[in-house]
Amino acid sequence: MRLLAEGACRFYAQPSGGERGPGSRQGGAFYNPAMRHARDVTVALWRAVAKPGWTMLDGLASSGVRGLRVALEAAPGSEIVLNDHNPSIVRIIEKNIALNEVRNVQASCRNVNALLGEERFHYVDIDPFGTPVPYLTAALQGVENRGMLGFCATDVGVLTGSFKRVCQRRYMARPVNNECAHELALRILVGYAVRLAAAHDLAAEPITCYSRGHYLRCYMTVTRGVKRAEALMELMAHANFEPDGRRWISKHPEAKEHAGPLWAGNLFSNSILKAMSQQLSEHTLGSEKDLAIWEKEWGTAPLFYDTNIMARKFKASPPKLATLLEKLRGMGFTAQPTYFTPTGFKTDAQPEDMCPLYARNA
């Protein structure tokens, strides 16, 4: 166990993994430095969204660094519970609470689903090793009305289509392993949460959902009410792909290669992204670039093209992305980059519209 630091927090934990990629499953209070970005976003989001008096549960807290950072950097007056079912880990959490001298944070040693069956919080965070599925029903029901749920998935191989049968069984959706796999994975995960919430007359609405490296992270507001839940269900759809590169969204599968059901609405709230950008602190400035990119992604339709893959389909050399986007806009189409990949772009142009632009560059 080592004394570590992140943001305004000092804490004892066992480092696992490097600056990139997943850590390995540990028996104790482990710390994965590759997940700092996710915690930065949590802090920035809390500063932008949380109201005075909000309560927080970090349901699978491990070392407790996420909740401690929220307490120190964003919510000095809120009540925060750091929970883990392992008594030895809870002793480390208690040590870290004392080390940071935070009086509004308490440790808890419970099964998180049982805890959420008895108490509600304005913000519930679930950060498991692997899939969040075993916790989502209890987490959704444990969020106060108009509160917020944050959760993570690291079973990216399942959601991106490397294990299709597992994805269909676990998330009740069909994945496709192509260039859009990570966007499809994120939309399948969000869609699963939307459908699960609706089954309990809850509306789970995405406000900041993204893919980064080895994990997917989702933040959603949770509201009680059938009408809003049904309205969100209308944004569930399927993604269709043809061998010539065409792709589109439809209510029902229309192509041999298709993914879904999945969320076809916005993955971000533009107003919340702007508020987060205004609430960045010295400890969360690392999120500034991502917030700017996500703002540009807001309002765009699902699915993107990859310029290198389209070049192979056209048997041509790929043009520079900036040049391609400029020419597409000059032809009257919408065109912009996507954060999912540096060679990706979103457009309402069809492959036959793009082909001449590649041919001239061949």
C-alpha positions in Angstrom: 0.0 0.0 0.0 1.4 3.4 -1.0 0.6 7.0 -0.3 -0.6 8.6 -3.5 -2.0 11.9 -4.7 -4.6 12.9 -7.3 -6.2 16.3 -7.6 -6.5 17.8 -4.1 -6.6 14.3 -2.5 -4.0 12.2 -0.8 -4.8 8.6 -0.2 -3.4 5.1 0.5 -3.9 2.5 -2.3 -2.2 -0.2 -4.3 -1.4 1.1 -7.8 -2.7 -1.1 -10.6 -2.0 -0.5 -14.3 -0.2 2.4 -16.0 -1.2 5.7 -17.4 -3.2 3.9 -20.1 -5.2 0.8 -20.2 -7.0 -1.3 -17.6 -5.6 -2.3 -14.2 -5.7 -5.8 -13.0 -8.3 -7.1 -10.5 -6.9 -6.6 -7.0 -8.0 -7.9 -3.7 -7.3 -4.6 -1.8 -7.9 -0.9 -2.3 -6.4 -0.6 -5.8 -5.8 2.6 -7.8 -5.7 2.8 -11.6 -4.0 6.1 -12.8 -5.5 5.6 -16.3 -8.9 6.4 -14.8 -7.9 9.9 -13.5 -9.6 11.5 -16.5 -12.9 9.8 -15.5 -12.6 11.2 -12.0 -11.8 14.7 -13.4 -15.0 14.6 -15.3 -17.0 13.5 -12.3 -15.6 16.5 -10.3 -16.3 18.9 -13.1 -19.8 17.6 -13.6 -20.6 17.8 -9.9 -19.4 21.4 -9.8 -21.7 22.2 -12.8 -24.8 20.2 -11.8 -25.0 19.5 -8.1 -27.3 21.6 -5.9 -26.7 22.6 -2.3 -27.4 19.7 0.0 -27.0 16.9 -2.6 -25.9 13.6 -1.3 -23.5 11.2 -3.0 -22.9 7.4 -2.9 -19.7 6.0 -4.4 -21.0 2.4 -4.4 -17.9 0.5 -5.3 -15.4 3.0 -3.8 -12.2 0.9 -3.5 -9.7 3.5 -2.2 -12.4 6.2 -2.1 -10.5 8.6 -4.3 -13.5 9.6 -6.4 -15.7 10.6 -3.5 -12.9 12.2 -1.6 -12.0 14.4 -4.6 -15.7 15.4 -4.9 -15.7 16.3 -1.2 -12.5 18.3 -1.4 -12.8 20.0 -4.8 -16.6 20.3 -5.5 -18.9 19.6 -2.5 -17.5 20.7 0.9 -21.1 20.9 2.3 -22.5 17.7 0.9 -22.9 14.3 2.6 -20.8 11.6 0.8 -20.8 7.9 1.5 -17.9 5.7 0.3 -19.0 2.1 0.2 -17.3 -1.2 -0.3 -18.4 -4.7 0.7 -14.8 -5.7 1.7 -14.1 -4.9 5.4 -10.3 -4.6 4.8 -10.9 -2.1 2.0 -13.3 -0.1 4.2 -10.5 0.2 6.8 -8.3 1.8 4.1 -11.2 4.1 3.1 -11.5 5.2 6.8 -7.8 5.9 6.9 -8.1 8.0 3.7 -11.0 10.0 5.1 -9.0 10.8 8.2 -5.9 11.7 6.2 -7.9 14.3 4.2 -9.7 15.6 7.2 -13.1 15.6 5.6 -16.0 15.6 8.0 -18.7 15.2 5.4 -17.5 11.8 4.2 -18.3 8.5 5.8 -17.3 4.9 5.1 -19.8 2.1 4.6 -19.4 -1.7 4.4 -22.5 -3.0 2.6 -23.6 -4.9 -0.4 -24.2 -1.9 -2.7 -27.5 -3.3 -4.0 -28.8 -3.8 -0.5 -27.7 -0.3 0.5 -29.5 1.2 -2.5 -32.6 -0.8 -1.7 -32.8 1.1 1.6 -31.5 4.6 0.9 -31.6 7.1 -1.9 -28.9 9.6 -3.0 -28.9 12.6 -5.3 -25.9 11.1 -7.1 -25.0 7.5 -7.3 -21.7 6.3 -8.9 -21.0 2.7 -9.9 -17.5 1.9 -11.1 -17.2 -1.8 -11.3 -14.5 -4.1 -12.7 -16.2 -5.2 -15.9 -19.9 -4.8 -16.5 -22.2 -2.5 -14.5 -25.3 -4.7 -15.3 -25.5 -6.4 -11.8 -25.8 -3.0 -10.2 -27.9 -0.8 -12.5 -31.4 -1.7 -11.5 -30.6 -0.9 -7.8 -28.6 2.2 -8.8 -31.5 3.6 -10.9 -34.0 3.1 -8.1 -31.6 4.5 -5.6 -31.3 7.9 -7.3 -33.4 10.7 -5.9 -35.9 12.2 -8.4 -34.1 14.6 -10.7 -30.8 13.2 -9.4 -27.8 11.8 -11.4 -26.4 8.3 -12.0 -22.8 7.8 -13.2 -21.5 4.3 -14.2 -18.6 2.7 -16.0 -18.2 -0.4 -18.2 -14.8 -2.0 -18.9 -16.2 -5.0 -20.7 -15.5 -3.1 -24.0 -14.7 -6.3 -25.9 -18.2 -7.6 -25.2 -19.9 -4.3 -26.2 -17.8 -3.8 -29.4 -18.7 -7.2 -30.8 -15.8 -9.5 -29.9 -18.2 -11.6 -27.9 -21.5 -11.1 -29.6 -23.4 -13.7 -27.7 -22.4 -12.3 -24.4 -23.4 -8.8 -25.5 -26.8 -10.1 -26.6 -27.3 -12.0 -23.3 -26.0 -9.2 -21.0 -27.2 -6.1 -22.7 -30.0 -7.5 -24.9 -28.5 -5.9 -28.0 -26.6 -7.0 -31.1 -23.2 -5.4 -31.5 -21.2 -5.0 -34.8 -17.4 -5.1 -34.8 -16.5 -2.4 -37.4 -15.0 1.0 -37.5 -18.0 2.4 -35.5 -17.7 -0.3 -32.9 -16.9 2.0 -29.9 -19.7 4.4 -30.8 -22.1 1.5 -31.2 -20.9 0.0 -27.9 -21.5 3.3 -26.1 -25.0 3.6 -27.6 -25.8 0.0 -26.7 -24.8 0.7 -23.1 -26.8 3.9 -22.9 -29.7 2.3 -24.6 -29.7 -0.6 -22.1 -29.8 1.9 -19.2 -32.7 3.8 -20.9 -34.7 0.7 -21.4 -34.0 -0.7 -17.9 -35.1 2.6 -16.3 -38.2 2.8 -18.4 -39.2 -0.7 -17.1 -39.4 0.9 -13.7 -41.2 4.1 -14.9 -38.0 6.1 -14.7 -36.5 8.4 -17.4 -32.7 8.0 -17.6 -31.5 10.8 -19.9 -27.8 10.9 -21.1 -26.0 14.2 -20.2 -22.3 13.1 -20.6 -21.5 9.7 -22.1 -18.2 8.9 -23.8 -15.8 6.3 -24.9 -12.1 6.5 -23.8 -9.5 3.8 -24.2 -10.4 0.7 -22.3 -13.7 2.0 -20.8 -17.1 3.6 -21.4 -18.5 6.2 -19.0 -22.1 7.4 -18.7 -23.7 10.1 -16.7 -27.5 10.3 -16.8 -30.2 12.3 -15.0 -32.9 10.1 -13.5 -36.5 11.4 -13.4 -39.6 9.7 -12.2 -42.5 9.7 -14.7 -43.9 7.5 -17.4 -44.3 10.2 -20.1 -40.7 11.2 -20.1 -39.6 7.5 -20.0 -41.8 6.8 -23.0 -40.4 9.8 -24.9 -36.8 8.6 -24.4 -37.8 5.1 -25.6 -38.8 6.7 -28.9 -35.1 7.4 -29.4 -34.2 3.8 -29.4 -33.2 2.5 -32.8 -30.9 0.2 -34.9 -27.8 1.0 -36.9 -27.6 -0.5 -40.4 -24.4 -1.1 -42.5 -24.0 -2.0 -46.2 -20.8 -3.4 -47.8 -20.5 -0.3 -50.0 -20.1 1.9 -46.9 -23.7 3.2 -46.5 -25.0 3.4 -43.0 -28.2 4.7 -41.5 -30.4 4.6 -38.4 -33.9 3.0 -38.5 -36.5 1.9 -36.0 -36.1 -1.7 -37.0 -33.2 -3.6 -38.6 -33.0 -3.0 -42.3 -29.7 -4.5 -43.4 -28.0 -7.8 -42.9 -25.3 -6.2 -40.8 -27.0 -4.3 -38.0 -26.6 -3.3 -34.4 -29.1 -2.6 -31.7 -31.4 -1.8 -30.1 -29.3 1.3 -29.2 -29.6 4.9 -28.1 -29.9 7.2 -31.2 -30.2 10.5 -29.4 -27.6 12.9 -28.0 -24.9 11.5 -25.8 -24.3 14.9 -24.3 -26.2 17.9 -22.9 -24.8 21.0 -24.6 -25.8 23.3 -21.6 -24.1 21.0 -19.1 -21.0 20.8 -21.2 -20.8 24.6 -21.3 -21.4 24.7 -17.5 -18.6 22.1 -16.9 -16.2 24.2 -19.0 -16.9 27.2 -16.8 -16.4 25.2 -13.6 -13.0 23.7 -14.4 -10.5 24.0 -11.6 -6.7 23.6 -11.5 -7.2 19.9 -10.8 -9.6 19.3 -13.7 -8.0 21.3 -16.5 -7.0 18.1 -18.2 -10.7 17.7 -19.3 -10.8 21.1 -21.1 -9.9 19.7 -24.5 -12.4 16.9 -24.3 -15.2 19.2 -23.3 -14.5 21.3 -26.3 -14.6 18.3 -28.6 -17.7 16.9 -27.0 -19.5 20.3 -27.5 -18.9 19.9 -31.3 -20.2 16.4 -31.2 -23.5 17.5 -29.6 -26.4 17.6 -32.0 -24.8 15.4 -34.6 -26.5 12.3 -35.9 -25.2 8.8 -34.9 -22.6 6.9 -36.9 -19.4 8.2 -38.6 -17.2 7.3 -41.5 -13.5 6.6 -41.3 -11.5 8.2 -44.1 -8.9 5.4 -44.3 -11.6 2.7 -44.5 -13.5 4.6 -47.2 -10.3 5.0 -49.1 -9.9 1.3 -49.2 -13.4 0.8 -50.4 -12.8 3.4 -53.2 -9.3 1.9 -53.9 -7.9 5.3 -53.6 -5.6 7.3 -51.3 -7.3 9.1 -48.4 -7.3 12.9 -48.6 -6.4 14.9 -45.5 -9.4 15.0 -43.3 -9.6 18.8 -43.1 -9.5 18.9 -47.0 -12.3 16.3 -47.2 -14.5 18.1 -44.8 -14.0 21.4 -46.5 -15.0 19.9 -49.9 -18.0 18.2 -48.5 -19.2 21.4 -47.0 -18.6 23.1 -50.3 -20.9 20.6 -51.9 -23.7 21.5 -49.4 -23.3 18.6 -47.0 -22.8 18.8 -43.3 -19.3 17.5 -42.3 -17.3 17.5 -39.1 -14.8 15.4 -37.2 -15.8 13.0 -34.4 -14.1 12.4 -31.1 -14.4 8.6 -31.5 -11.3 8.5 -33.8 -8.9 11.1 -35.3 -9.6 9.7 -38.8 -13.4 9.7 -38.4 -16.0 12.2 -39.7 -19.8 12.6 -39.6 -21.6 13.7 -42.7 -25.0 13.5 -44.4 -23.3 12.7 -47.7 -23.5 9.2 -49.2 -20.5 7.1 -50.3 -21.2 7.9 -53.9 -20.9 11.6 -53.1 -17.6 11.1 -51.4 -16.0 8.8 -54.0 -15.0 11.5 -56.5 -13.2 13.4 -53.7 -11.1 10.4 -53.0 -10.5 9.6 -56.7 -9.1 13.1 -57.3 -6.6 12.5 -54.6 -5.5 9.0 -55.8 
